[in-house]
């Protein structure tokens, strides 16, 4: 069962403003970080770094197991240990904070810059379970000279797709089409309802 809400974010504006956004949005070796716009509370401030280190560790163990001819799923039984910091962060309520403030229990997963020129950057990424609307809204409020066009699609038991646009610091487009028989709620609330 996939829980990926796939998305693209197009950032449009003057060259200088687009470059300022690009620099602000990146963190460590990642081109887009939600924590730069809506930061974690102080007690979770190191969570993102620890989490991504854990993901890298799991990937390297995955590659090793696959090279040895083992089944990838075996890593969950014997190859990968979740660090205490990750468990403690979730136990202390981080997952609830993320869902309430980002509508997803992750930031931008595997973000890449797919296209870039002087007045445009196109990011591609996914989030888990729901679109990351509050973060896109915050981007628009912080960078009022830019336009942010976020297109997302989630396909699982619940299926929907939508578009969320911020122009001059205001939401100018918020459309969503729900293809699911199950859902009677706006999809941006699915992150808090279907947990």
C-alpha positions in Angstrom: 0.0 0.0 0.0 1.5 3.3 -1.1 1.0 6.4 1.0 2.7 8.8 -1.4 1.0 12.1 -2.4 3.0 13.1 -5.4 3.5 16.7 -6.1 5.2 19.4 -8.2 5.8 22.9 -7.1 6.5 25.6 -9.7 8.1 28.8 -8.3 7.8 31.8 -10.7 9.2 35.4 -10.3 12.1 37.6 -11.1 15.5 36.0 -11.3 16.8 37.6 -8.0 13.7 36.6 -6.0 13.6 33.1 -7.4 17.3 32.6 -6.4 16.7 34.0 -2.9 13.9 31.5 -2.5 16.1 28.6 -3.8 18.8 29.4 -1.3 16.4 29.8 1.6 14.5 26.6 0.8 17.5 24.3 0.7 18.9 22.6 3.8 22.0 20.5 4.0 22.1 18.5 0.8 18.4 18.7 0.2 16.9 21.3 -2.3 13.7 21.8 -0.4 13.0 21.6 3.4 9.6 22.2 5.0 11.3 23.0 8.3 12.7 26.2 6.8 9.2 27.5 6.4 7.4 26.0 9.4 10.2 25.0 11.8 9.9 22.2 14.3 9.4 23.1 17.9 12.6 23.4 19.9 12.3 19.9 21.4 12.2 18.4 17.9 14.8 20.6 16.2 17.3 17.9 15.4 14.7 15.4 14.3 15.0 16.0 10.6 18.8 15.5 10.6 18.5 12.3 12.6 15.6 11.0 10.5 17.5 11.5 7.2 20.6 9.9 8.6 18.4 6.9 9.5 16.9 6.8 6.0 20.4 6.8 4.4 21.5 4.0 6.8 18.5 2.0 5.7 19.2 2.6 2.0 22.8 1.4 2.4 21.7 -1.7 4.3 19.1 -2.3 1.6 21.8 -2.1 -1.1 24.0 -4.5 0.8 21.2 -7.0 1.3 20.2 -6.9 -2.3 23.8 -7.3 -3.5 24.0 -10.4 -1.3 20.8 -11.8 -3.0 18.6 -11.3 0.0 15.0 -10.0 0.0 14.7 -6.3 0.7 11.9 -6.9 3.3 14.4 -8.8 5.5 16.0 -5.5 6.6 13.0 -4.8 8.7 13.5 -8.0 10.7 17.2 -8.1 11.1 19.1 -5.4 9.1 18.0 -2.0 10.3 17.7 -0.6 13.7 15.6 2.5 14.2 17.6 4.9 16.3 16.2 5.9 19.7 16.1 9.5 18.7 13.5 8.7 16.0 11.4 6.6 18.3 11.5 9.2 21.0 10.7 12.0 18.6 7.5 10.2 17.5 6.6 9.1 21.1 6.9 12.6 22.3 4.3 13.8 19.9 6.2 14.9 16.8 4.0 12.9 14.4 0.9 14.8 15.8 2.7 18.1 15.5 3.6 17.3 11.8 0.0 16.3 10.9 -1.4 19.4 12.5 1.1 21.9 11.1 2.1 20.4 7.8 -0.9 18.0 7.2 1.6 15.2 6.6 3.9 13.2 8.7 6.9 14.0 6.5 8.3 17.0 4.8 9.2 17.0 1.2 10.4 13.4 0.4 13.1 13.0 -2.3 12.8 16.5 -3.6 14.6 17.3 -6.9 14.8 20.3 -9.1 13.4 19.1 -12.4 13.6 22.3 -14.4 15.2 25.7 -13.7 15.8 28.9 -15.6 16.2 32.5 -14.5 12.6 33.0 -13.6 11.3 29.5 -12.8 12.1 26.5 -10.6 10.1 23.3 -10.9 10.5 21.0 -7.9 9.2 17.4 -7.9 8.7 15.4 -4.6 6.2 13.4 -2.7 4.7 13.8 0.8 3.2 11.1 2.9 -0.6 10.7 3.0 -1.6 14.3 2.2 -0.6 17.4 0.4 1.7 19.8 2.4 -0.6 22.8 1.9 0.3 24.9 5.1 4.0 24.9 4.1 3.1 26.1 0.5 0.9 28.8 2.0 3.8 29.9 4.3 6.1 30.1 1.3 3.7 32.4 -0.4 3.4 34.6 2.7 7.2 34.8 3.1 8.0 35.4 -0.5 5.2 37.7 -1.7 6.9 38.6 -5.0 6.8 35.0 -6.2 4.0 32.8 -7.4 3.8 29.2 -6.1 1.8 26.7 -8.1 1.5 23.3 -6.3 -0.1 20.4 -8.1 -0.6 17.1 -6.2 -2.1 13.7 -6.7 -2.8 10.9 -4.2 -4.0 7.5 -5.4 -4.8 4.7 -3.0 -8.0 3.7 -1.3 -8.8 7.4 -1.2 -8.0 9.2 -4.5 -7.8 12.8 -5.2 -5.8 15.5 -7.1 -5.6 19.2 -6.7 -4.0 22.5 -7.3 -3.0 25.1 -4.7 -1.6 28.5 -5.8 -0.2 31.4 -3.9 0.2 34.7 -5.7 1.4 38.0 -4.0 1.1 36.4 -0.6 -2.5 35.3 -1.1 -4.2 32.0 -2.0 -5.6 32.5 -5.5 -6.5 28.9 -6.4 -7.4 26.0 -4.2 -9.1 23.2 -6.3 -9.4 19.6 -5.5 -11.2 16.7 -7.2 -12.0 13.7 -5.0 -12.3 10.4 -6.9 -13.0 8.4 -3.9 -16.4 6.9 -2.8 -15.2 6.9 0.8 -14.3 10.5 1.3 -16.8 13.3 2.3 -14.1 15.6 3.6 -11.9 18.1 1.9 -8.7 16.2 0.9 -6.5 18.6 2.7 -8.1 17.3 5.9 -7.4 13.6 5.0 -4.1 13.8 6.7 -5.8 14.3 10.0 -8.9 12.1 9.4 -7.5 8.9 7.9 -4.8 8.1 10.5 
